């Protein structure tokens, strides 16, 4: 272990970058298949147009895209630049985490956390949904891994579990309270929304689950996502995430409107939440509250 610690930060960052590129390649598969209900492990990678299997040497992160000039080897259809861009983004985030936390057990944990955030952000950007496999699965991981990390570091699991649980409750609970309060205020004021409750549908009643979980302008997936984040970053971290995500959401929203030249196109809030959480992980000593 001492030999590992003695290795230069440059070597660590390079190794993390390479690992992140490979992970990013797999996450591209998850982003494409998970919303469609397809297996993320079988079959192997295929061209979405001609359905030909992609050979391992044509599936090297970033490099294969450059070598093939962004086209499928078989049908020559253009491959989206998003695939290598996401691989590179994942690699850079992993490298930044490795430089921040060094050769510690926290590094792979935060890489896992970042992988969940990046995947969630991409899926929400494309489909305006946040799969439970990521939000609730990530919540379970946070509640289990944060106490395990504390134990491995020589500490006690109970304070870490309590902090993770409180962070999850505060993160999910605060956003739920905002959404629920907004929904009840909208009903009281008689406000109408195109998507809520929907054409020909009645407003949900207290006896219905939708009354508690279906809000105008806010997906319940965002609530579960912030609960997951709170389990990893704790009480202070989730508050900082909310503040950072609010600023990031405004900036990303304006950029999205400018790019689409329209304010009517819906977009998910998960990219902003993910960015806020990543900033908290990479700059934990910089208090935002």
N, C-alpha and C positions, 0 to 999 in steps of 0.2 A: 504493500500500500504506500509505503514511503517513496518507492521508486515512481509510482504514479503521481503522487503529489509533486515530486520534483520535476516532472515533465513541464515543458514551457506552456504558457497560456495559448500560444499560437498553435501548438500541436493539438491541444484540447479543443480549441475552436474549430480547427480543420476537421478533426474527427467528428465533432458534433455536426458540422455542416454536412459532411458526407452522409452521416446517419440520417440527418433531417431530410436530405434529398430523397433517400430511399423511402423513409416514412411518408413523405409528401406524395410520392408516386402511389403508394398504397391508399393514402387518404383520397386521392383523386378517384379511385375506384369506389370508395365508400360514398363520396359525394354524389357520384353518378347513380349508384345502384340502390343505396339505402332508401331514398324517397320512392323508388319504384317497387320496393318490397322484394328485391332480388338478393341472392346470396352475394356477399362481398368476397368470398374465397373461391367460388366455383360457378361457372368455368373461369379459366384464366382470361387475361386481358385480350380483348378483341376489338377490331375496328368497328365502330358503331354503324358504318355504312355497308361494307362488304362482308362483315362478320368473320373475316379471316383472323385466325389466332395471331397475336403479335409475338414474334420470336424474342427470346431473352435479350439478344444483342440489339434488337430494335426497341427495347424497353428500358434502356439505361437512362436514368433521370437526366433531363436537360440535354445531355450530349446526343442522344438518339434523335431528339427533335431537331437539333442543329444539323446533324449528319444527313437526315432525310429531308432537310429543308422544309420542315413542317408539313410533310405529306405522308399518307399511308404508302407503304412499299408496294402494296398489291393494287389498290384501286386509284391511288394518287389523289384521293380526296384531301382537302386541306384539314389539318389538325389544328384545333383551337390553341392559340398562344397561352390560354389560361392554364393548361396542364403544366408546362414547364415553369410558368410564373408562380403557380402555387407550390410546386416542388422547391423552387428557389426560396420563396417566402418561408416555407417550413424550415428549410436548412438554415436560413439566416436567423430565424427566431431561436432555433435550437442552439446555434452558435452563441447567440447573445445570452441565453440562459446558462450555458456552460461557462462562459466568461464571468458571469455574475456569481455563480455558486461553486465553481471549481469542481474538484474531484470529491464530491460529497454525495450522500444518498438523496439529498434534496434535488439534485440535478435531474435524474431520470423521472422523479415524481413531477417536477414542474414541466418537463418535456411532455409527459403524458397529458397533463392539464392543458398545455398549449395545443397539443394535437386535437383534443376534444373541442377547444374553443375555435380553432381555425376551421375544423370540419363543420361545426355548427354554424359559424358565420357564413360559410360558402353555401350551405344548403338553404339557410334562411334567405340569403340574397337571391338565390335562384327560384325558390318555391314558396317563400314566406311561411315556412313551417320549421319546427324544431323537433326532430324525432325524440321520443321518450328514451330510446336506446342511448342517446347522448346525454340528455339532461338528467333523467332519473338514474341511468346507469352511472353517470359521472358523480351524481350525488352519493350513491352507495359507495363508490370508490373513495370519494373524499372523506366520508365518515369512517371508512376502514383504514385508509392509508395514512391519514394525518396522525392518529394515535400510534400506528405502527412506526412511523418515522420518529416520533418522540421517544418511543421505547428504544429504537435502534441507536438514538443519539444519547442514551443513558438517562432519559427523563422518565416522566410518568405518563401513562396513556390517558388517565382520567381527565386531567386538565385539557389535554389536546382534543379529546372527544367532546368535552363540554364546549370548548371554543368552536369546534367545527359545527356542532349542533346549533349553537346560538347564532353563528354566522349564517347557517342555512335558513334558520327561522327568520332572522332579520332580513336577509336578502330576499327570500321569496315572500315573506309576510308584508314587507314594506311595499313592494310592487303590487302585490295582490290588493292591499288596502287602497292604493291609488286607483287601480282599475275598478274595484268594487264601488268606491265612493263616487268615481266619475260616472259609472253606469247608473247609480241611483239618482245622481243629480240630473243626468240627462233625461231620465224618466220623469222626474219631478218638473222639469222645465219643458217637457214635451218635444225635445230635440229628436230629429229623425236622421238616420244614417242609411245609406244604400245597402250596406251589408249587415245591418243590425236593427231589428232581428231578421231581416230578409223579407223579400216580397211574399205577401200572403201568410206570414208567420206572426204569431202573437209574441209579445214580450214574455220572457221567462218568468215564472212565478217562484216564490221561495221554496216550494216543494220540489222544484226541478233543480238538477245539478247545474244546468246552464245558468241559473240565477246567480250562482256563486263562482262560476268559472268562465263565463262568456261575457266579454266586455267590448264596447265599441273602441276601436283604435288601439287595442292592446291584446296581444295573443297570450293565452295562458302558458304557452311554451316559454315566453320570456320570464314568467314568474318562476317556473321550474328551473330555467337556466340560471337565474340569479341565486336560487337556493343551492344549486350545485356549486356555483362560484363561492358562495359564502362558506360552504363546507371545507373548501380548500384554503381560502385566504382569511377566514375568521371575521370577527365583528368589525374591527376597524378597516380591514381590507375590503369588505363588501361595501361599506359606506363610501370609501374612496373610489371603488369601482363605479358605483352609481353616479357620483359626481363627475368622474372622468368620462363615463359613458354619455352623460347628458351633453357635455361639451362636444365630444366626438360625434354624437348623433346629430347635433345641429350642423356641424361642419360637413359630415357625410351626406346629410339630407340636402343641404344646399348644393353640394357637388353633384348629387344624383339628379336634382331638378335641373341644374344647368346642363348636364350631359344629355338628359332626355328632353329638355326644353318643354317640360310639362310638370305641373305640380299634382296631377291627377293620378299618376302611376304609383301604386302602392309599393313599399319596400320594407323589408324586415329591420327590426331594431337590434337583432343579434350581432351584426358586425360591429356596431358601436359598443355594445356590452362587452364583446370579446376583446376589443381594443383597449377598453378601460381596464379589464382584468389583467391583460398582458402588461400594461404599464405599471400596475400595482406589483406584479411579480418581478418585473425587471428593475423597478425603482422603489423597493420597499421602505427605504429610509426617507423618502421624500413625502412628507405628510401632505395630504390634500384637504385635511379637515382641521 
